[in-house]
Amino acid sequence: MFHAPFQNRYDRFGIVYNEEVNVWDSIEFGFEKGVYEKEPYKEFSLGKPMRITDRLVTTFNGNFRVKEPGQGDREIWLWRSVTQYNFVWDGRIKFAAEQTSESRHNLMVLFSWPMRSNIDLYLLFNDYETNGKDVSAAFFKIIYRF
């Protein structure tokens, strides 16, 4: 994974239980060891997809990373939840929420709708924290395919 000017790398191992039988009854565990921006780390992850109704699905993910800088370990965690509702007319709305151990948050709401076979509509709202500042943004996009 290239991230100029760094050459990041990782090895990942994961186990998924019950995905072949029913993805909504499955659970996923993972372990990753690598280097990100010259800092070695170890990361543990947990993922759980859930079907609430035929049209409403959600996924919960948790990551726990231990950075290993020269002076000692530093622990970082991230919780992420993504919920999506699919309308009967092919539109969908997706909500994602993240919270980190560094007291940063990210909230995202995305509405997408294939209006016609060659036209798609997207509305996006983001609320996140970066460099100690709260930032809100909205985005509107229409795609027309020839």
C-alpha positions in Angstrom: 0.0 0.0 0.0 1.9 3.1 -1.3 1.4 6.3 0.6 4.0 8.9 -0.6 6.6 9.3 0.5 6.2 6.1 2.6 6.3 2.5 1.5 3.6 1.0 3.9 3.3 -2.8 4.1 1.3 -5.3 6.1 0.5 -9.0 6.4 -3.1 -9.9 7.3 -4.7 -13.1 8.5 -8.5 -13.4 8.9 -11.1 -16.0 9.9 -14.7 -15.8 8.9 -17.2 -18.1 10.6 -20.4 -19.2 8.8 -20.1 -17.0 5.8 -20.9 -19.8 3.3 -24.1 -20.8 5.2 -25.5 -17.3 5.8 -23.5 -14.1 5.6 -25.8 -12.4 8.1 -25.1 -15.0 10.7 -21.4 -14.8 10.1 -18.6 -13.1 12.2 -15.1 -12.2 11.2 -11.9 -12.0 13.2 -8.6 -10.7 11.9 -5.0 -10.0 12.8 -2.6 -7.7 10.9 1.0 -6.8 11.4 2.7 -4.1 9.4 4.4 -0.7 9.1 2.5 2.5 8.5 4.5 5.7 7.9 7.6 4.0 9.4 5.8 3.0 12.6 5.4 -0.8 13.2 2.0 -1.9 14.4 -0.2 -4.9 15.3 -3.9 -4.7 14.7 -6.8 -6.9 15.7 -10.2 -6.6 14.0 -13.8 -7.9 14.5 -16.6 -7.6 12.0 -20.3 -8.6 12.2 -22.9 -8.1 9.4 -26.5 -8.1 10.4 -29.8 -8.1 8.5 -32.5 -6.3 10.4 -35.1 -6.5 7.7 -35.1 -7.5 4.0 -34.3 -3.8 3.2 -32.3 -2.7 6.3 -28.8 -4.1 6.8 -26.0 -3.0 9.1 -22.3 -4.0 9.7 -20.3 -3.4 12.9 -16.5 -3.3 12.7 -14.0 -2.8 15.5 -10.2 -2.3 15.1 -7.7 -2.3 17.9 -4.2 -1.2 16.8 -1.0 -1.2 18.9 1.6 1.1 17.4 5.1 0.3 18.4 7.2 3.5 18.2 10.7 3.5 19.6 9.8 4.7 23.1 6.9 2.2 23.8 3.6 1.0 22.6 0.6 3.3 21.9 -2.9 1.9 21.6 -5.5 3.2 19.1 -9.0 1.9 18.6 -11.7 2.5 16.0 -15.3 1.5 16.0 -17.3 1.8 12.8 -20.9 1.0 12.1 -22.5 1.1 8.6 -26.3 0.9 8.1 -28.0 0.8 4.7 -31.6 0.9 3.8 -32.7 -0.1 0.2 -35.9 1.5 -1.1 -38.3 -0.5 -3.3 -37.6 2.0 -6.1 -33.8 1.1 -6.2 -32.7 4.1 -4.1 -30.6 3.6 -1.0 -29.5 5.6 2.0 -26.3 4.6 3.9 -25.3 5.9 7.3 -21.8 5.4 8.6 -20.4 6.4 12.0 -16.9 6.2 13.3 -15.3 7.0 16.7 -11.6 6.7 17.6 -9.6 6.5 20.8 -8.2 9.9 19.8 -11.7 11.4 20.3 -12.2 11.9 16.6 -15.4 11.2 14.9 -16.7 10.8 11.3 -20.4 10.7 10.4 -21.5 10.2 6.8 -25.0 10.0 5.2 -25.1 9.0 1.5 -28.2 8.9 -0.6 -27.9 7.2 -4.1 -30.5 6.6 -6.7 -30.2 5.3 -10.2 -32.9 7.6 -11.7 -32.7 6.0 -15.1 -30.5 3.3 -16.7 -28.0 6.0 -17.6 -28.5 8.6 -14.9 -27.4 8.3 -11.2 -28.0 10.8 -8.4 -25.8 11.1 -5.3 -26.3 13.3 -2.2 -23.6 13.1 0.5 -23.3 14.8 3.9 -20.2 14.4 6.0 -19.4 15.6 9.5 -15.9 14.8 10.8 -13.1 16.1 12.9 -9.7 16.7 11.5 -6.7 18.6 13.1 -8.9 19.4 16.1 -11.6 21.2 14.0 -15.1 20.0 13.3 -15.9 20.1 9.6 -19.2 19.6 7.8 -19.6 19.2 4.1 -22.3 18.4 1.6 -21.9 17.0 -1.9 -24.3 16.7 -4.8 -23.5 14.7 -8.0 -25.4 13.5 -11.1 -23.8 11.0 -13.4 -24.9 10.8 -17.0 -23.6 7.9 -19.1 -23.6 8.1 -22.9 
